[in-house]
Amino acid sequence: MRPLILQMERGEGSQKGRVRMEAALLRAAAAVGVPVPEVVAVGEGTALGANWLVVERLEGETIPRKVLRDAEWPRPAAP
């Protein structure tokens, strides 16, 4: 069994199309060797009522606020 995550697009206006942009960013990052979840599928809203994105599930921390504040994840020096 392959663990996957379904992300539904939320919001209106400027947020529309966000999942397609996120999929493109994940694919671009993967192309240069960044360890990111594989994009499995991207779709339009029809049956689900919103645009959606399916990615593989990776082990690790994904809470941005915790990652940014946790001393385990050092920040690069400011330029």
PyMOL Python script that loads the backbone (N, CA, C, O; Angstrom):
from pymol import cmd

cmd.read_pdbstr("""\
ATOM      1  N   MET A   1       0.848  -1.173   0.000  1.00  0.00           N
ATOM      2  CA  MET A   1       0.000   0.000   0.000  1.00  0.00           C
ATOM      3  C   MET A   1       0.902   1.247   0.000  1.00  0.00           C
ATOM      4  O   MET A   1       1.918   1.284   0.694  1.00  0.00           O
ATOM      5  N   ARG A   2       0.529   2.237  -0.764  1.00  0.00           N
ATOM      6  CA  ARG A   2       1.292   3.482  -0.874  1.00  0.00           C
ATOM      7  C   ARG A   2       0.531   4.601  -0.165  1.00  0.00           C
ATOM      8  O   ARG A   2      -0.569   4.952  -0.590  1.00  0.00           O
ATOM      9  N   PRO A   3       1.092   5.167   0.906  1.00  0.00           N
ATOM     10  CA  PRO A   3       0.378   6.244   1.602  1.00  0.00           C
ATOM     11  C   PRO A   3       0.386   7.532   0.774  1.00  0.00           C
ATOM     12  O   PRO A   3       1.434   7.979   0.308  1.00  0.00           O
ATOM     13  N   LEU A   4      -0.784   8.110   0.602  1.00  0.00           N
ATOM     14  CA  LEU A   4      -0.952   9.324  -0.188  1.00  0.00           C
ATOM     15  C   LEU A   4      -1.675  10.389   0.610  1.00  0.00           C
ATOM     16  O   LEU A   4      -2.334  10.093   1.607  1.00  0.00           O
ATOM     17  N   ILE A   5      -1.549  11.635   0.163  1.00  0.00           N
ATOM     18  CA  ILE A   5      -2.249  12.761   0.789  1.00  0.00           C
ATOM     19  C   ILE A   5      -3.039  13.487  -0.288  1.00  0.00           C
ATOM     20  O   ILE A   5      -2.504  13.803  -1.350  1.00  0.00           O
ATOM     21  N   LEU A   6      -4.307  13.750  -0.015  1.00  0.00           N
ATOM     22  CA  LEU A   6      -5.173  14.528  -0.909  1.00  0.00           C
ATOM     23  C   LEU A   6      -5.252  15.940  -0.355  1.00  0.00           C
ATOM     24  O   LEU A   6      -5.640  16.138   0.796  1.00  0.00           O
ATOM     25  N   GLN A   7      -4.885  16.923  -1.171  1.00  0.00           N
ATOM     26  CA  GLN A   7      -4.995  18.329  -0.784  1.00  0.00           C
ATOM     27  C   GLN A   7      -6.073  18.972  -1.641  1.00  0.00           C
ATOM     28  O   GLN A   7      -6.027  18.906  -2.869  1.00  0.00           O
ATOM     29  N   MET A   8      -7.029  19.586  -0.993  1.00  0.00           N
ATOM     30  CA  MET A   8      -8.113  20.270  -1.697  1.00  0.00           C
ATOM     31  C   MET A   8      -7.821  21.758  -1.729  1.00  0.00           C
ATOM     32  O   MET A   8      -7.343  22.330  -0.750  1.00  0.00           O
ATOM     33  N   GLU A   9      -8.113  22.377  -2.862  1.00  0.00           N
ATOM     34  CA  GLU A   9      -7.929  23.821  -2.988  1.00  0.00           C
ATOM     35  C   GLU A   9      -8.997  24.530  -2.170  1.00  0.00           C
ATOM     36  O   GLU A   9     -10.183  24.209  -2.251  1.00  0.00           O
ATOM     37  N   ARG A  10      -8.550  25.505  -1.378  1.00  0.00           N
ATOM     38  CA  ARG A  10      -9.482  26.301  -0.578  1.00  0.00           C
ATOM     39  C   ARG A  10      -9.321  27.748  -0.975  1.00  0.00           C
ATOM     40  O   ARG A  10      -8.275  28.153  -1.482  1.00  0.00           O
ATOM     41  N   GLY A  11     -10.350  28.515  -0.746  1.00  0.00           N
ATOM     42  CA  GLY A  11     -10.252  29.944  -0.990  1.00  0.00           C
ATOM     43  C   GLY A  11     -10.829  30.360  -2.325  1.00  0.00           C
ATOM     44  O   GLY A  11     -11.204  29.537  -3.161  1.00  0.00           O
ATOM     45  N   GLU A  12     -10.884  31.637  -2.487  1.00  0.00           N
ATOM     46  CA  GLU A  12     -11.450  32.247  -3.692  1.00  0.00           C
ATOM     47  C   GLU A  12     -10.454  33.239  -4.265  1.00  0.00           C
ATOM     48  O   GLU A  12      -9.410  33.489  -3.664  1.00  0.00           O
ATOM     49  N   GLY A  13     -10.761  33.793  -5.399  1.00  0.00           N
ATOM     50  CA  GLY A  13      -9.964  34.868  -5.983  1.00  0.00           C
ATOM     51  C   GLY A  13      -8.528  34.477  -6.241  1.00  0.00           C
ATOM     52  O   GLY A  13      -8.257  33.583  -7.043  1.00  0.00           O
ATOM     53  N   SER A  14      -7.592  35.148  -5.559  1.00  0.00           N
ATOM     54  CA  SER A  14      -6.170  34.925  -5.801  1.00  0.00           C
ATOM     55  C   SER A  14      -5.726  33.526  -5.401  1.00  0.00           C
ATOM     56  O   SER A  14      -4.658  33.083  -5.822  1.00  0.00           O
ATOM     57  N   GLN A  15      -6.519  32.816  -4.596  1.00  0.00           N
ATOM     58  CA  GLN A  15      -6.152  31.461  -4.180  1.00  0.00           C
ATOM     59  C   GLN A  15      -6.509  30.415  -5.236  1.00  0.00           C
ATOM     60  O   GLN A  15      -6.026  29.285  -5.168  1.00  0.00           O
ATOM     61  N   LYS A  16      -7.341  30.771  -6.201  1.00  0.00           N
ATOM     62  CA  LYS A  16      -7.724  29.814  -7.231  1.00  0.00           C
ATOM     63  C   LYS A  16      -6.509  29.407  -8.034  1.00  0.00           C
ATOM     64  O   LYS A  16      -5.680  30.249  -8.378  1.00  0.00           O
ATOM     65  N   GLY A  17      -6.393  28.129  -8.335  1.00  0.00           N
ATOM     66  CA  GLY A  17      -5.263  27.636  -9.101  1.00  0.00           C
ATOM     67  C   GLY A  17      -4.042  27.324  -8.250  1.00  0.00           C
ATOM     68  O   GLY A  17      -2.988  26.974  -8.780  1.00  0.00           O
ATOM     69  N   ARG A  18      -4.177  27.448  -6.947  1.00  0.00           N
ATOM     70  CA  ARG A  18      -3.056  27.241  -6.039  1.00  0.00           C
ATOM     71  C   ARG A  18      -2.504  25.825  -6.109  1.00  0.00           C
ATOM     72  O   ARG A  18      -1.286  25.647  -6.078  1.00  0.00           O
ATOM     73  N   VAL A  19      -3.366  24.806  -6.204  1.00  0.00           N
ATOM     74  CA  VAL A  19      -2.867  23.432  -6.229  1.00  0.00           C
ATOM     75  C   VAL A  19      -2.072  23.153  -7.499  1.00  0.00           C
ATOM     76  O   VAL A  19      -1.102  22.396  -7.463  1.00  0.00           O
ATOM     77  N   ARG A  20      -2.463  23.746  -8.610  1.00  0.00           N
ATOM     78  CA  ARG A  20      -1.686  23.564  -9.848  1.00  0.00           C
ATOM     79  C   ARG A  20      -0.309  24.214  -9.699  1.00  0.00           C
ATOM     80  O   ARG A  20       0.693  23.654 -10.145  1.00  0.00           O
ATOM     81  N   MET A  21      -0.258  25.381  -9.081  1.00  0.00           N
ATOM     82  CA  MET A  21       1.019  26.056  -8.851  1.00  0.00           C
ATOM     83  C   MET A  21       1.877  25.229  -7.885  1.00  0.00           C
ATOM     84  O   MET A  21       3.081  25.080  -8.095  1.00  0.00           O
ATOM     85  N   GLU A  22       1.263  24.699  -6.840  1.00  0.00           N
ATOM     86  CA  GLU A  22       2.006  23.888  -5.881  1.00  0.00           C
ATOM     87  C   GLU A  22       2.573  22.639  -6.562  1.00  0.00           C
ATOM     88  O   GLU A  22       3.717  22.263  -6.310  1.00  0.00           O
ATOM     89  N   ALA A  23       1.781  22.000  -7.418  1.00  0.00           N
ATOM     90  CA  ALA A  23       2.260  20.822  -8.146  1.00  0.00           C
ATOM     91  C   ALA A  23       3.453  21.177  -9.026  1.00  0.00           C
ATOM     92  O   ALA A  23       4.429  20.429  -9.080  1.00  0.00           O
ATOM     93  N   ALA A  24       3.380  22.310  -9.713  1.00  0.00           N
ATOM     94  CA  ALA A  24       4.485  22.742 -10.578  1.00  0.00           C
ATOM     95  C   ALA A  24       5.740  23.024  -9.750  1.00  0.00           C
ATOM     96  O   ALA A  24       6.844  22.665 -10.160  1.00  0.00           O
ATOM     97  N   LEU A  25       5.579  23.662  -8.590  1.00  0.00           N
ATOM     98  CA  LEU A  25       6.718  23.939  -7.717  1.00  0.00           C
ATOM     99  C   LEU A  25       7.348  22.662  -7.174  1.00  0.00           C
ATOM    100  O   LEU A  25       8.573  22.552  -7.121  1.00  0.00           O
ATOM    101  N   LEU A  26       6.521  21.694  -6.767  1.00  0.00           N
ATOM    102  CA  LEU A  26       7.042  20.420  -6.276  1.00  0.00           C
ATOM    103  C   LEU A  26       7.821  19.696  -7.367  1.00  0.00           C
ATOM    104  O   LEU A  26       8.895  19.150  -7.115  1.00  0.00           O
ATOM    105  N   ARG A  27       7.278  19.695  -8.573  1.00  0.00           N
ATOM    106  CA  ARG A  27       7.964  19.030  -9.693  1.00  0.00           C
ATOM    107  C   ARG A  27       9.280  19.729 -10.031  1.00  0.00           C
ATOM    108  O   ARG A  27      10.274  19.060 -10.315  1.00  0.00           O
ATOM    109  N   ALA A  28       9.302  21.057 -10.004  1.00  0.00           N
ATOM    110  CA  ALA A  28      10.526  21.812 -10.292  1.00  0.00           C
ATOM    111  C   ALA A  28      11.577  21.549  -9.216  1.00  0.00           C
ATOM    112  O   ALA A  28      12.754  21.372  -9.530  1.00  0.00           O
ATOM    113  N   ALA A  29      11.162  21.521  -7.955  1.00  0.00           N
ATOM    114  CA  ALA A  29      12.100  21.254  -6.864  1.00  0.00           C
ATOM    115  C   ALA A  29      12.671  19.846  -6.985  1.00  0.00           C
ATOM    116  O   ALA A  29      13.870  19.646  -6.793  1.00  0.00           O
ATOM    117  N   ALA A  30      11.824  18.870  -7.301  1.00  0.00           N
ATOM    118  CA  ALA A  30      12.284  17.488  -7.464  1.00  0.00           C
ATOM    119  C   ALA A  30      13.291  17.377  -8.604  1.00  0.00           C
ATOM    120  O   ALA A  30      14.247  16.606  -8.517  1.00  0.00           O
ATOM    121  N   ALA A  31      13.080  18.140  -9.666  1.00  0.00           N
ATOM    122  CA  ALA A  31      13.966  18.087 -10.838  1.00  0.00           C
ATOM    123  C   ALA A  31      15.393  18.522 -10.525  1.00  0.00           C
ATOM    124  O   ALA A  31      16.327  18.128 -11.223  1.00  0.00           O
ATOM    125  N   VAL A  32      15.570  19.333  -9.476  1.00  0.00           N
ATOM    126  CA  VAL A  32      16.919  19.775  -9.103  1.00  0.00           C
ATOM    127  C   VAL A  32      17.417  19.088  -7.834  1.00  0.00           C
ATOM    128  O   VAL A  32      18.394  19.524  -7.224  1.00  0.00           O
ATOM    129  N   GLY A  33      16.741  18.015  -7.443  1.00  0.00           N
ATOM    130  CA  GLY A  33      17.231  17.192  -6.345  1.00  0.00           C
ATOM    131  C   GLY A  33      16.728  17.494  -4.957  1.00  0.00           C
ATOM    132  O   GLY A  33      17.230  16.920  -3.991  1.00  0.00           O
ATOM    133  N   VAL A  34      15.751  18.376  -4.820  1.00  0.00           N
ATOM    134  CA  VAL A  34      15.190  18.670  -3.497  1.00  0.00           C
ATOM    135  C   VAL A  34      14.270  17.510  -3.103  1.00  0.00           C
ATOM    136  O   VAL A  34      13.435  17.090  -3.904  1.00  0.00           O
ATOM    137  N   PRO A  35      14.411  16.988  -1.880  1.00  0.00           N
ATOM    138  CA  PRO A  35      13.540  15.886  -1.459  1.00  0.00           C
ATOM    139  C   PRO A  35      12.130  16.386  -1.136  1.00  0.00           C
ATOM    140  O   PRO A  35      11.884  16.938  -0.064  1.00  0.00           O
ATOM    141  N   VAL A  36      11.231  16.187  -2.060  1.00  0.00           N
ATOM    142  CA  VAL A  36       9.838  16.614  -1.910  1.00  0.00           C
ATOM    143  C   VAL A  36       8.927  15.436  -2.228  1.00  0.00           C
ATOM    144  O   VAL A  36       9.359  14.483  -2.875  1.00  0.00           O
ATOM    145  N   PRO A  37       7.668  15.485  -1.782  1.00  0.00           N
ATOM    146  CA  PRO A  37       6.745  14.404  -2.122  1.00  0.00           C
ATOM    147  C   PRO A  37       6.494  14.358  -3.628  1.00  0.00           C
ATOM    148  O   PRO A  37       6.408  15.394  -4.288  1.00  0.00           O
ATOM    149  N   GLU A  38       6.381  13.153  -4.152  1.00  0.00           N
ATOM    150  CA  GLU A  38       6.074  12.992  -5.575  1.00  0.00           C
ATOM    151  C   GLU A  38       4.623  13.404  -5.842  1.00  0.00           C
ATOM    152  O   GLU A  38       3.717  13.011  -5.106  1.00  0.00           O
ATOM    153  N   VAL A  39       4.409  14.191  -6.889  1.00  0.00           N
ATOM    154  CA  VAL A  39       3.056  14.554  -7.302  1.00  0.00           C
ATOM    155  C   VAL A  39       2.485  13.354  -8.050  1.00  0.00           C
ATOM    156  O   VAL A  39       3.037  12.925  -9.063  1.00  0.00           O
ATOM    157  N   VAL A  40       1.383  12.817  -7.548  1.00  0.00           N
ATOM    158  CA  VAL A  40       0.757  11.644  -8.145  1.00  0.00           C
ATOM    159  C   VAL A  40      -0.318  12.064  -9.142  1.00  0.00           C
ATOM    160  O   VAL A  40      -0.434  11.473 -10.216  1.00  0.00           O
ATOM    161  N   ALA A  41      -1.106  13.087  -8.790  1.00  0.00           N
ATOM    162  CA  ALA A  41      -2.189  13.532  -9.674  1.00  0.00           C
ATOM    163  C   ALA A  41      -2.633  14.937  -9.288  1.00  0.00           C
ATOM    164  O   ALA A  41      -2.538  15.340  -8.129  1.00  0.00           O
ATOM    165  N   VAL A  42      -3.117  15.666 -10.278  1.00  0.00           N
ATOM    166  CA  VAL A  42      -3.693  16.996 -10.082  1.00  0.00           C
ATOM    167  C   VAL A  42      -4.989  17.003 -10.866  1.00  0.00           C
ATOM    168  O   VAL A  42      -5.029  16.508 -11.992  1.00  0.00           O
ATOM    169  N   GLY A  43      -6.060  17.560 -10.289  1.00  0.00           N
ATOM    170  CA  GLY A  43      -7.331  17.530 -11.004  1.00  0.00           C
ATOM    171  C   GLY A  43      -8.195  18.747 -10.787  1.00  0.00           C
ATOM    172  O   GLY A  43      -8.008  19.522  -9.849  1.00  0.00           O
ATOM    173  N   GLU A  44      -9.141  18.886 -11.681  1.00  0.00           N
ATOM    174  CA  GLU A  44     -10.135  19.954 -11.603  1.00  0.00           C
ATOM    175  C   GLU A  44     -11.278  19.499 -10.709  1.00  0.00           C
ATOM    176  O   GLU A  44     -11.450  18.304 -10.472  1.00  0.00           O
ATOM    177  N   GLY A  45     -12.046  20.438 -10.220  1.00  0.00           N
ATOM    178  CA  GLY A  45     -13.049  20.217  -9.213  1.00  0.00           C
ATOM    179  C   GLY A  45     -14.216  19.304  -9.453  1.00  0.00           C
ATOM    180  O   GLY A  45     -14.740  18.763  -8.479  1.00  0.00           O
ATOM    181  N   THR A  46     -14.656  19.091 -10.634  1.00  0.00           N
ATOM    182  CA  THR A  46     -15.886  18.368 -10.956  1.00  0.00           C
ATOM    183  C   THR A  46     -16.490  17.545  -9.817  1.00  0.00           C
ATOM    184  O   THR A  46     -17.348  18.058  -9.098  1.00  0.00           O
ATOM    185  N   ALA A  47     -16.086  16.315  -9.630  1.00  0.00           N
ATOM    186  CA  ALA A  47     -16.720  15.431  -8.643  1.00  0.00           C
ATOM    187  C   ALA A  47     -16.438  15.855  -7.204  1.00  0.00           C
ATOM    188  O   ALA A  47     -17.294  15.676  -6.337  1.00  0.00           O
ATOM    189  N   LEU A  48     -15.277  16.403  -6.935  1.00  0.00           N
ATOM    190  CA  LEU A  48     -14.920  16.773  -5.569  1.00  0.00           C
ATOM    191  C   LEU A  48     -15.342  18.188  -5.201  1.00  0.00           C
ATOM    192  O   LEU A  48     -15.318  18.549  -4.024  1.00  0.00           O
ATOM    193  N   GLY A  49     -15.723  18.987  -6.173  1.00  0.00           N
ATOM    194  CA  GLY A  49     -16.184  20.339  -5.893  1.00  0.00           C
ATOM    195  C   GLY A  49     -15.083  21.371  -5.770  1.00  0.00           C
ATOM    196  O   GLY A  49     -15.375  22.548  -5.558  1.00  0.00           O
ATOM    197  N   ALA A  50     -13.835  20.973  -5.896  1.00  0.00           N
ATOM    198  CA  ALA A  50     -12.705  21.898  -5.827  1.00  0.00           C
ATOM    199  C   ALA A  50     -11.532  21.272  -6.566  1.00  0.00           C
ATOM    200  O   ALA A  50     -11.504  20.059  -6.772  1.00  0.00           O
ATOM    201  N   ASN A  51     -10.576  22.081  -6.962  1.00  0.00           N
ATOM    202  CA  ASN A  51      -9.366  21.529  -7.560  1.00  0.00           C
ATOM    203  C   ASN A  51      -8.620  20.764  -6.480  1.00  0.00           C
ATOM    204  O   ASN A  51      -8.752  21.070  -5.295  1.00  0.00           O
ATOM    205  N   TRP A  52      -7.842  19.774  -6.881  1.00  0.00           N
ATOM    206  CA  TRP A  52      -7.189  18.911  -5.907  1.00  0.00           C
ATOM    207  C   TRP A  52      -5.822  18.469  -6.380  1.00  0.00           C
ATOM    208  O   TRP A  52      -5.487  18.568  -7.560  1.00  0.00           O
ATOM    209  N   LEU A  53      -5.034  17.974  -5.423  1.00  0.00           N
ATOM    210  CA  LEU A  53      -3.672  17.524  -5.657  1.00  0.00           C
ATOM    211  C   LEU A  53      -3.450  16.294  -4.789  1.00  0.00           C
ATOM    212  O   LEU A  53      -3.780  16.302  -3.603  1.00  0.00           O
ATOM    213  N   VAL A  54      -2.888  15.234  -5.375  1.00  0.00           N
ATOM    214  CA  VAL A  54      -2.536  14.040  -4.611  1.00  0.00           C
ATOM    215  C   VAL A  54      -1.015  13.905  -4.658  1.00  0.00           C
ATOM    216  O   VAL A  54      -0.413  13.885  -5.731  1.00  0.00           O
ATOM    217  N   VAL A  55      -0.406  13.813  -3.472  1.00  0.00           N
ATOM    218  CA  VAL A  55       1.043  13.642  -3.366  1.00  0.00           C
ATOM    219  C   VAL A  55       1.328  12.432  -2.485  1.00  0.00           C
ATOM    220  O   VAL A  55       0.488  12.011  -1.690  1.00  0.00           O
ATOM    221  N   GLU A  56       2.542  11.878  -2.643  1.00  0.00           N
ATOM    222  CA  GLU A  56       2.911  10.785  -1.759  1.00  0.00           C
ATOM    223  C   GLU A  56       3.150  11.342  -0.361  1.00  0.00           C
ATOM    224  O   GLU A  56       3.479  12.516  -0.193  1.00  0.00           O
ATOM    225  N   ARG A  57       2.984  10.498   0.618  1.00  0.00           N
ATOM    226  CA  ARG A  57       3.212  10.902   2.012  1.00  0.00           C
ATOM    227  C   ARG A  57       4.658  10.605   2.375  1.00  0.00           C
ATOM    228  O   ARG A  57       5.143   9.492   2.172  1.00  0.00           O
ATOM    229  N   LEU A  58       5.337  11.601   2.909  1.00  0.00           N
ATOM    230  CA  LEU A  58       6.710  11.438   3.366  1.00  0.00           C
ATOM    231  C   LEU A  58       6.746  11.520   4.883  1.00  0.00           C
ATOM    232  O   LEU A  58       5.981  12.268   5.491  1.00  0.00           O
ATOM    233  N   GLU A  59       7.630  10.756   5.485  1.00  0.00           N
ATOM    234  CA  GLU A  59       7.821  10.833   6.932  1.00  0.00           C
ATOM    235  C   GLU A  59       8.559  12.128   7.256  1.00  0.00           C
ATOM    236  O   GLU A  59       9.391  12.583   6.471  1.00  0.00           O
ATOM    237  N   GLY A  60       8.263  12.715   8.391  1.00  0.00           N
ATOM    238  CA  GLY A  60       8.986  13.897   8.823  1.00  0.00           C
ATOM    239  C   GLY A  60       8.067  14.982   9.323  1.00  0.00           C
ATOM    240  O   GLY A  60       6.849  14.811   9.376  1.00  0.00           O
ATOM    241  N   GLU A  61       8.650  16.078   9.683  1.00  0.00           N
ATOM    242  CA  GLU A  61       7.925  17.226  10.236  1.00  0.00           C
ATOM    243  C   GLU A  61       7.439  18.125   9.117  1.00  0.00           C
ATOM    244  O   GLU A  61       8.195  18.455   8.203  1.00  0.00           O
ATOM    245  N   THR A  62       6.178  18.520   9.189  1.00  0.00           N
ATOM    246  CA  THR A  62       5.619  19.372   8.135  1.00  0.00           C
ATOM    247  C   THR A  62       4.898  20.600   8.673  1.00  0.00           C
ATOM    248  O   THR A  62       4.248  21.314   7.909  1.00  0.00           O
ATOM    249  N   ILE A  63       5.000  20.855   9.957  1.00  0.00           N
ATOM    250  CA  ILE A  63       4.325  22.018  10.532  1.00  0.00           C
ATOM    251  C   ILE A  63       5.276  23.206  10.391  1.00  0.00           C
ATOM    252  O   ILE A  63       6.250  23.304  11.137  1.00  0.00           O
ATOM    253  N   PRO A  64       5.007  24.108   9.446  1.00  0.00           N
ATOM    254  CA  PRO A  64       5.961  25.195   9.165  1.00  0.00           C
ATOM    255  C   PRO A  64       6.387  25.995  10.393  1.00  0.00           C
ATOM    256  O   PRO A  64       7.573  26.275  10.565  1.00  0.00           O
ATOM    257  N   ARG A  65       5.442  26.362  11.240  1.00  0.00           N
ATOM    258  CA  ARG A  65       5.786  27.172  12.405  1.00  0.00           C
ATOM    259  C   ARG A  65       6.765  26.427  13.304  1.00  0.00           C
ATOM    260  O   ARG A  65       7.710  27.029  13.813  1.00  0.00           O
ATOM    261  N   LYS A  66       6.557  25.133  13.507  1.00  0.00           N
ATOM    262  CA  LYS A  66       7.456  24.354  14.356  1.00  0.00           C
ATOM    263  C   LYS A  66       8.834  24.230  13.704  1.00  0.00           C
ATOM    264  O   LYS A  66       9.852  24.399  14.376  1.00  0.00           O
ATOM    265  N   VAL A  67       8.874  23.939  12.412  1.00  0.00           N
ATOM    266  CA  VAL A  67      10.150  23.806  11.706  1.00  0.00           C
ATOM    267  C   VAL A  67      10.928  25.116  11.771  1.00  0.00           C
ATOM    268  O   VAL A  67      12.141  25.102  11.978  1.00  0.00           O
ATOM    269  N   LEU A  68      10.247  26.245  11.597  1.00  0.00           N
ATOM    270  CA  LEU A  68      10.926  27.540  11.608  1.00  0.00           C
ATOM    271  C   LEU A  68      11.438  27.932  12.988  1.00  0.00           C
ATOM    272  O   LEU A  68      12.435  28.647  13.090  1.00  0.00           O
ATOM    273  N   ARG A  69      10.775  27.477  14.055  1.00  0.00           N
ATOM    274  CA  ARG A  69      11.160  27.876  15.409  1.00  0.00           C
ATOM    275  C   ARG A  69      12.011  26.849  16.141  1.00  0.00           C
ATOM    276  O   ARG A  69      12.667  27.193  17.124  1.00  0.00           O
ATOM    277  N   ASP A  70      12.019  25.620  15.698  1.00  0.00           N
ATOM    278  CA  ASP A  70      12.720  24.543  16.381  1.00  0.00           C
ATOM    279  C   ASP A  70      14.231  24.694  16.204  1.00  0.00           C
ATOM    280  O   ASP A  70      14.709  24.866  15.083  1.00  0.00           O
ATOM    281  N   ALA A  71      14.980  24.631  17.301  1.00  0.00           N
ATOM    282  CA  ALA A  71      16.445  24.773  17.250  1.00  0.00           C
ATOM    283  C   ALA A  71      17.101  23.642  16.464  1.00  0.00           C
ATOM    284  O   ALA A  71      18.237  23.779  16.011  1.00  0.00           O
ATOM    285  N   GLU A  72      16.384  22.515  16.299  1.00  0.00           N
ATOM    286  CA  GLU A  72      16.924  21.396  15.523  1.00  0.00           C
ATOM    287  C   GLU A  72      17.150  21.784  14.060  1.00  0.00           C
ATOM    288  O   GLU A  72      17.977  21.177  13.380  1.00  0.00           O
ATOM    289  N   TRP A  73      16.425  22.784  13.578  1.00  0.00           N
ATOM    290  CA  TRP A  73      16.508  23.223  12.190  1.00  0.00           C
ATOM    291  C   TRP A  73      17.148  24.607  12.154  1.00  0.00           C
ATOM    292  O   TRP A  73      16.433  25.609  12.169  1.00  0.00           O
ATOM    293  N   PRO A  74      18.479  24.689  12.108  1.00  0.00           N
ATOM    294  CA  PRO A  74      19.144  25.989  12.148  1.00  0.00           C
ATOM    295  C   PRO A  74      18.810  26.844  10.918  1.00  0.00           C
ATOM    296  O   PRO A  74      18.615  26.334   9.815  1.00  0.00           O
ATOM    297  N   ARG A  75      18.752  28.136  11.145  1.00  0.00           N
ATOM    298  CA  ARG A  75      18.473  29.076  10.056  1.00  0.00           C
ATOM    299  C   ARG A  75      19.785  29.515   9.425  1.00  0.00           C
ATOM    300  O   ARG A  75      20.793  29.656  10.118  1.00  0.00           O
ATOM    301  N   PRO A  76      19.779  29.733   8.107  1.00  0.00           N
ATOM    302  CA  PRO A  76      20.999  30.259   7.473  1.00  0.00           C
ATOM    303  C   PRO A  76      21.265  31.681   7.948  1.00  0.00           C
ATOM    304  O   PRO A  76      20.344  32.405   8.327  1.00  0.00           O
ATOM    305  N   ALA A  77      22.516  32.064   7.924  1.00  0.00           N
ATOM    306  CA  ALA A  77      22.892  33.437   8.324  1.00  0.00           C
ATOM    307  C   ALA A  77      22.309  34.437   7.349  1.00  0.00           C
ATOM    308  O   ALA A  77      22.258  34.188   6.144  1.00  0.00           O
ATOM    309  N   ALA A  78      21.869  35.566   7.872  1.00  0.00           N
ATOM    310  CA  ALA A  78      21.319  36.623   7.020  1.00  0.00           C
ATOM    311  C   ALA A  78      22.445  37.209   6.161  1.00  0.00           C
ATOM    312  O   ALA A  78      23.588  37.311   6.607  1.00  0.00           O
ATOM    313  N   PRO A  79      22.109  37.592   4.926  1.00  0.00           N
ATOM    314  CA  PRO A  79      23.138  38.164   4.032  1.00  0.00           C
ATOM    315  C   PRO A  79      23.600  39.526   4.484  1.00  0.00           C
ATOM    316  O   PRO A  79      24.456  40.133   3.840  1.00  0.00           O
TER     317      PRO A  79
END
""", "prot")
cmd.dss("prot")
cmd.show_as("cartoon", "prot")
cmd.util.cbc("prot")
cmd.orient("prot")
